[in-house]
Amino acid sequence: MTKVLWKKNLEETACLLKSGAIVAFPTDTVFGIGVIYNDREAVERMKQAKGRDACKPFPLMVASVRQLEEVACLTDRERKIARRFTPGALTLVLKRKDTVDKNLVNGFDTIAVRIPDDRYVLKLLRKTGPMFVTSANLSSQPRANNEKEVLAQLDGRIEAVVRGKAKSGVASTIIDCTGERIKCLREGTLSFKEIEDYVR
């Protein structure tokens, strides 16, 4: 059985994550599940919990631009984008730093990172450090927006779920910043044109 927590149980939630647990929680986009980023066993268990393709790495969530710089390489362009559009529904694909074990991202030199616009999740990330976070649903199944929808798919597959409701229900915009020009990989609530115009 998956344990149900309240947002006020922040310390307990952080301790569970630090001990290697998979925890689901509401974010500013959809409901997510997360694990500590440097816990290889927890990352593998999260792939199994979702039924996710083992070759597909998870994106990271961080609490700030400072935490972002700990896991990824930023140029002045990326710092400018991050300071203007984050926290928010924007995922940046960046060059990975060696602080993130390449085995955790299937040997990729790049990593997808997001700073969520959610006070609770930011507090949690400040306590745990960066987390691998993905949508809280079985692969190919509908995304969950509250704890009941999460439990309908993942009860018994994850250790805990935090009560609440996701804010927008729409996934983040993803942009690839690894080339000379930024590229849109997925458009969400944030307009790619707005980002593109800003960095011109």
N, C-alpha and C positions, 0 to 999 in steps of 0.2 A: 504493500500500500504506500502511496505517495503522501508525505506529510504536507498538510496545508498550514501556511504561515500567514501572519498579518504583516503589513509594512512596518509596524512598530517593532517587530522582531528582527531589526536590522543586524544586531550583533550576532544573533543565532544564525541568521542567513549567511552572513560573512564567514562565520566559523565552519558551517557546513561546506561552503565552497572551498575554503582553505583545506578542509580535510579530504577533498577529492569528490565531493557530491556534485550531481547534476541538478541544478535548480532552475525552475521556470519563474519568470517575473514579467509584469507588464512594462512596456517601453512606450516611447513617443510614437512608434509606428505600429508594429504588431507585437503580440506576446512572444517573448523569446525564452530560450533555454541557454544556460551558460555554464562554463567551467573555467577554472583558473588556467591561464594561457600556457604555463610551463609544466602542466601536469599531463604527461603523455598518456598515462593510463585513463585518466578522466576524458581526454579528447577521444580516445578510441571507443570508450563506453558511450559517449554522446553520439558518435556515428552509428553505433549499433542500436541505440535507443530510438533514433530517427529512421533507421533503415536507410541511411544515406550512402551513396556511392563512396566507397573508401578512398577513391582518387580525388574527391572534391574537397578541398580545404575549407575550413570555416573562417568567416571574417572575425576581426577583433573589435572589441569595444574598449575605449579608454575614456578617462574622466576629463582630460585637458589636452591642450596643445603640447604641454611639457611631457605628459605621459605618451603622447603620440610620437614625440621625438625620441623616446626611449626604444621604440619598436620599429620605426620606419625612418627613411632618409627623406628630408624635406628640403626643397629649394625655396627661394624667396617667393616663387609663384605659389607653391603649395601652402606656405605659411599664410600668404595673403588670402587664399581661398578658405583655409581653415579658420582664420580670424573673422572673416566676413560671414561665412555660412554655417559655422558650428558654434555651439551645439545645435544639432538639427538633423533632418532626414537626408543626410548626405554621407555616402560611403566613398572614401578615396582609395584607389588602388595605387600603391606606392612601392618603392624599392624596400625590401625587407632588410632590417639590421640583423647582425649576427646574434643579438640578444634573444631573438626568436629562433628556436631550433628548427632548422630546415626540414627535419623529419616530421614536425608537427603541421607543416604546410605542404606535405608531399613533394619536398625538394624544390618548390617554387622560389624564385628570387624576389617575387613580389608578394605583397600582402594587402588585403582589403581592411580598412580601419574606419571606425565611425565614433563620433562623440555624440551621444544621445541627448536630446533636449528634454530630459526628465529628471527632476530633482532627486527622486528616490534612487534611480539607477546610478546617477552621478555620485551620490553618497555611498552607495554600495561599491562602486568602482574605486573610490578613494580608499576604502578599507581593504579591498582585495587585490588591487592592482589590475592590470589589463585582463580581460576575459575573452575567450572565444565564445561568441554568441550567435545563435541562428534561430530561425523561427520555430516556435514550440508546436510542431505538428509532425506527423509521420510524413516522410518524403512522398510527394505526389498527392497528398491530402490537403484539404482546405486549411489555411492559416487560422490560428486561434486568436481570439480577441479578449477572452476572459478565462478565469481559472477553470470553469466548468467545461469549456471547450477543450482546454488543455488536457484535463483529466479524462475526457471521453476518448482521447487518442493515446495518452502517454501514462496513464495511471499504472504504477508498478514498474515502469521503465525508467523513471527518474526518482530522485530521493525526496524532492520537495517542490512545492509551488506556492508562490506568494499571491494572496488574493488581490484582485484589482481588475482594471479594464485597460486595454491598450488605447492610446489616444486617437490615432487616425485610422488604423486598420489598413493603411497603405504602406507598402515597403519603400525603403529609401531610394533616392536617385544614386546611381553608381557611376563615377567617372574614373577613367584611367588616366593617371598623371605621369605615366612612365615614359611617354614619348615627347617629342618636341611640341606637339599640340595635344591638348586634352581631348579625350573621346568619351562620348556617352555610351555606357554599356547597358544601362537601364534607367528609364525616366520614371520618377515617382512624383511626389507632391511638389518637389523643388524643380523648377524649370532649368533645363540644361542651357538654354539660350541666355538666361539671366547670369549664369556662372560664366559662360563664354564671353558675354559682353563685358563682364566685370574685369576679366583678366586681359582683355585686349589693350 
